[in-house]
Amino acid sequence: MTNKLKITFLLGIFMMIFSSNMNAQLKPGELVDGIAAVIGDEIVLESDVNEQKNYAKQQGASDTDKCEFLENLISNKLLVYEAKKDTLIENRSAAIKEQANAKYRQLLSQFPDEKTMLVAYKFRNGYEMKNAIEKIDIDQYYGQAKYQRITEKADVTPNEVTDFYNLYKMQLPEVKDEISLAQIMMFPKLTEAHKEDLIKRLKKIKQDIAGGETFESQARIYSEDEGSAANGGLYKNIYKGQMVKPFEAAALNLQENEISDPIESEFGYHIVQLIKKSGKVYDARHILLKATPTDDEVKTAKAKLDSIKGLILAGKMSFKDAAFRFSDDKKTKFNAGIIAGADGSDKIERESIPGSISYELAGLNKGDITVAFEDEDNKRKVVKIIKQEDVIPAHQITLETDYSRIKQMALNKKRNEMIEKFVNSKLPTTFISIDGRYDDCKFKANWKKESIKK
């Protein structure tokens, strides 16, 4: 690393490495390429280096030295290699493989057929594409798990935060226009008649299966679960605790090949069939009918939220209390409805706010609350009211206004130093081979295991 401060490093370069930008990973012409480095039994491809470089460019990085990106990837691969040997890190290879299959099916649902998808992503066959997805997910899981194991005790004192700021304050970026937002979000409630209709449809499907139709064929026809419908509703190698509780409770209370009565979950209504169970792992099929609200059900939810807003404005209830009592958003209801920004703080860059929400916020001042409006959360229709808690104009970072942000930077720096120390401790005993095209690189760590002249 050069002498000048790399902001991307201070903000956590490993987070960039761990991010799973799958569409970027699956670009044309990069399936068969040269090996850039070997670390233990892990491999870094030349395409991996190019992808990290291109990703950094997309994020606005001005310094795109391939040597630095290769070094970051080698460091990550060493963490993956060590994680797979760490007995305290759960081996989730089977679950990750099934997760990769589910992602593959989800991607397939966006295309008219498999051939069209494979052509679009430049893969020769489905097996090759599934392996590529699985490789990305395995590296992400093991790399993150080892990173967390090494850095779990990392902390910084107030004096260390101050020292960090004084050392780097001239190089810290300007903060863009930000706002703090709090929300109350509701899933529109289905009428009893609507619920009964969904349950009746599932009972008819179950009856048809009993009459000779296969569960798989009915799932392909009727299930609204994009992740499993094309595969006959099948999920394999499910670990206990992995699925939502109603699904798991229904599945594990069945005998093999038995089908449940309709059950309700946060996603809608299901019937579930247990295929097999072995210890803490099971296979199951399901057919999902989503609880998609009608226009009238959405209108009713909006009216309820507007009445809650009226109570808040009248001083009969605080926004914090209302969020706790009424919000269906588990991420924010216990935190006064506050929406976290990309860095985990309560500040959000104004330009990163989705257009649909920016439209509702237009003309609002600090402390104002929007009218109830329709939005989407994880592909589900929701209604919201949002309070504009604060407005923070663009400014240079200071300890007085941005202490928590600076603390996080200092903590990221300490974590990365802990990673560097761990990596350096493993260099003498780890097989490492770097392709000759990188002979001129001046790496930070001694990856080439060159002798140190005294």
ABEGO torsion letter per residue (X at the ends): XBABBBAAAAAGAAAAAABBBAAAAABBGAABBBBABBBEABBBBAAAAAAAAAAAAAAGBABBBAAAAAAAAAAAAAAAAAAAABAABBBAAAAAAAAAAAAAAAAAAABABAAAAAAAAGBABAAAAAAAAAAAAAAAAAAAAAAAAAAAABBBBAAAAAAAAAAAAAABBBBBBBBBBBBBBBBBBBBAAAAAAAAAAAAAAAAAAAAGBBAAAAAAAABABAAAAAAGGBBBGBBBGABBAAAAAAAAABBBGBBBBBBBBAAEBBBBBBABBBEABBBBBBBBBBBBBBAAAAAAAAAAAAAAAAAAAAGABBAAAAAAAABABAAAAAAGGBBBBAAGBABBBAAABBAAAAAAABGBBBGBBBBBBBBBBGGBBBBBBBBBABBBBBBBBBAAAAAAAAAAAAAAAAAAAAAAAAAAAAAAABBBBBBAAAAABBBABBAAGBBBBX
